């Protein structure tokens, strides 16, 4: 129960940081960079079947708080599956030397989320001039700003998510020792 409360508080902290601070900086206010990058970190640190126990609650909580119709939940499952398959296929370890590779994956994941929400949900159908909206989305400023935001956020969240995962593992180890 204690671990569940820690996860809930951690997820709420990520969402509050995303909503209160980062929505001002991102080129698209609906681009949840912190949530996407932390999901990538969870998929790198936690084994594949267990990562869904972190992915689904975080994305559902984000969808509930932002009142979106399940966009994040659908995309996060797809993103975690793709990142997990990349790390298994290419045998890429979670070292500093591969950080640029993961930053590029986070950038592609954030652009993919924008495309996913643009084409499959209300943003695409609500716009009257779809060609103009799509050309604004494909602007070089949007790509450059998103990539430049991915770099420091990736490094910051690397330490935050890794520290949180280690702390939870320490709690689980002490609980299992106390049971024995």
C-alpha positions as CSV (number, residue, x, y, z in Angstrom):
1,X,0.0,0.0,0.0
2,X,2.9,2.3,0.8
3,X,4.5,1.7,-2.6
4,X,1.2,2.4,-4.3
5,X,0.9,5.8,-2.5
6,X,4.5,6.6,-3.5
7,X,3.7,5.8,-7.1
8,X,0.6,7.9,-7.1
9,X,2.4,10.9,-5.5
10,X,5.3,10.5,-8.0
11,X,2.9,10.4,-11.0
12,X,0.9,13.4,-9.7
13,X,4.2,15.3,-9.3
14,X,5.2,14.6,-12.9
15,X,1.7,15.6,-14.1
16,X,1.7,18.8,-12.1
17,X,5.2,19.8,-13.3
18,X,4.0,19.1,-16.9
19,X,0.8,21.1,-16.6
20,X,2.1,24.0,-14.5
21,X,5.5,24.7,-16.0
22,X,6.2,22.9,-19.2
23,X,3.0,23.7,-21.1
24,X,4.3,27.3,-21.4
25,X,7.6,26.2,-23.1
26,X,6.4,23.6,-25.5
27,X,5.6,24.6,-29.1
28,X,2.3,22.8,-28.7
29,X,0.5,23.1,-25.3
30,X,-0.9,19.6,-25.7
31,X,2.6,17.9,-26.0
32,X,3.3,16.1,-22.7
33,X,7.1,15.9,-22.9
34,X,7.7,15.1,-19.3
35,X,5.2,12.2,-19.3
36,X,6.5,10.8,-22.6
37,X,10.2,11.0,-21.5
38,X,9.4,9.5,-18.1
39,X,7.6,6.6,-19.8
40,X,10.6,6.0,-21.9
41,X,12.8,5.9,-18.8
42,X,10.4,3.5,-17.1
43,X,10.5,1.3,-20.2
44,X,14.3,1.3,-20.0
45,X,14.6,0.6,-16.3
46,X,11.8,-1.9,-15.7
47,X,11.3,-5.3,-17.4
48,X,8.8,-5.3,-20.2
49,X,5.7,-6.9,-18.7
50,X,6.1,-4.9,-15.5
51,X,6.4,-1.6,-17.3
52,X,2.7,-1.6,-18.0
53,X,2.0,-1.4,-14.3
54,X,3.6,2.0,-14.4
55,X,2.6,3.1,-17.9
56,X,-1.2,2.6,-17.7
57,X,-1.8,4.4,-14.4
58,X,0.4,7.3,-15.3
59,X,-1.2,7.8,-18.7
60,X,-4.7,7.3,-17.4
61,X,-4.1,9.8,-14.6
62,X,-2.8,12.3,-17.2
63,X,-5.9,11.7,-19.4
64,X,-8.2,12.2,-16.4
65,X,-6.5,15.3,-15.2
66,X,-6.3,16.9,-18.7
67,X,-9.8,15.7,-19.7
68,X,-8.5,14.1,-22.9
69,X,-10.3,11.1,-24.4
70,X,-7.6,8.5,-23.9
71,X,-5.1,9.8,-26.3
72,X,-2.2,9.5,-23.9
73,X,-3.1,6.0,-22.8
74,X,-3.3,4.6,-26.3
75,X,-0.1,6.3,-27.4
76,X,1.9,5.4,-24.2
77,X,1.2,1.7,-24.6
78,X,2.4,1.9,-28.2
79,X,5.4,3.9,-27.3
80,X,6.5,1.6,-24.4
81,X,6.1,-1.4,-26.7
82,X,8.2,0.2,-29.4
83,X,11.0,1.3,-27.0
84,X,11.0,-2.1,-25.4
85,X,11.4,-3.8,-28.8
86,X,14.2,-1.4,-29.9
87,X,16.2,-2.1,-26.7
88,X,15.7,-5.9,-27.1
89,X,16.5,-5.9,-30.9
90,X,19.5,-3.7,-30.9
91,X,20.8,-4.8,-27.4
92,X,21.3,-1.2,-26.4
93,X,22.3,-0.9,-22.8
94,X,21.2,2.0,-20.6
95,X,24.6,3.7,-20.4
96,X,25.6,7.3,-20.9
97,X,27.1,6.6,-24.3
98,X,23.6,5.7,-25.6
99,X,21.9,8.7,-24.2
100,X,21.9,10.5,-27.6
101,X,20.1,7.4,-29.0
102,X,17.5,7.6,-26.3
103,X,17.1,11.4,-26.7
104,X,16.4,10.9,-30.4
105,X,13.8,8.2,-29.5
106,X,12.2,10.7,-27.0
107,X,12.1,13.3,-29.7
108,X,10.6,10.9,-32.3
109,X,8.1,9.8,-29.6
110,X,7.0,13.3,-28.9
111,X,6.6,14.2,-32.6
112,X,4.8,10.9,-33.0
113,X,2.4,11.9,-30.2
114,X,1.7,15.2,-31.9
115,X,1.0,13.4,-35.2
116,X,-1.1,10.7,-33.4
117,X,-3.3,13.3,-31.6
118,X,-3.4,15.5,-34.8
119,X,-4.7,12.8,-37.1
120,X,-6.7,10.6,-34.9
121,X,-8.5,12.9,-32.5
122,X,-10.3,16.2,-32.3
123,X,-7.5,18.5,-33.4
124,X,-7.7,17.2,-37.0
125,X,-11.4,17.4,-37.4
126,X,-12.0,20.7,-35.6
127,X,-9.8,22.7,-37.9
128,X,-11.3,24.3,-41.0
129,X,-8.0,24.8,-42.9
130,X,-6.3,21.4,-42.4
131,X,-3.5,22.1,-44.8
132,X,-2.5,25.3,-42.9
133,X,-2.7,23.6,-39.5
134,X,-0.5,20.7,-40.8
135,X,2.1,23.0,-42.3
136,X,2.3,24.9,-39.0
137,X,2.9,21.6,-37.3
138,X,5.7,20.7,-39.7
139,X,7.6,23.9,-39.2
140,X,11.2,23.7,-38.4
141,X,10.7,25.8,-35.2
142,X,8.4,23.2,-33.8
143,X,11.0,20.4,-34.4
144,X,13.9,22.4,-33.2
145,X,12.3,23.6,-30.0
146,X,11.0,20.2,-29.2
147,X,14.4,18.6,-29.7
148,X,16.1,21.3,-27.6
149,X,13.6,20.7,-24.8
150,X,14.1,16.9,-25.0
151,X,17.8,17.1,-24.2
152,X,17.6,18.8,-20.7
153,X,14.4,17.1,-19.8
154,X,15.8,13.7,-20.7
155,X,18.9,14.2,-18.5
156,X,16.8,15.6,-15.6
157,X,14.2,12.8,-15.8
158,X,16.9,10.2,-16.1
159,X,18.1,11.0,-12.6
160,X,14.6,11.5,-11.2
161,X,13.1,8.3,-12.5
162,X,16.2,6.3,-11.8
163,X,16.3,7.5,-8.2
164,X,12.7,6.9,-7.7
165,X,12.9,3.4,-9.1
166,X,15.9,2.6,-6.9
167,X,14.0,4.0,-3.8
168,X,11.0,1.8,-4.6
169,X,13.3,-1.2,-5.1
170,X,14.9,-0.5,-1.7
171,X,11.4,-0.3,-0.1
172,X,10.4,-3.6,-1.7
173,X,13.6,-5.3,-0.6
174,X,13.1,-4.2,3.0
175,X,9.5,-5.3,3.0
176,X,10.4,-8.7,1.6
177,X,13.2,-9.1,4.3
178,X,10.7,-8.2,7.0
179,X,8.2,-10.8,5.8
180,X,10.8,-13.6,6.0
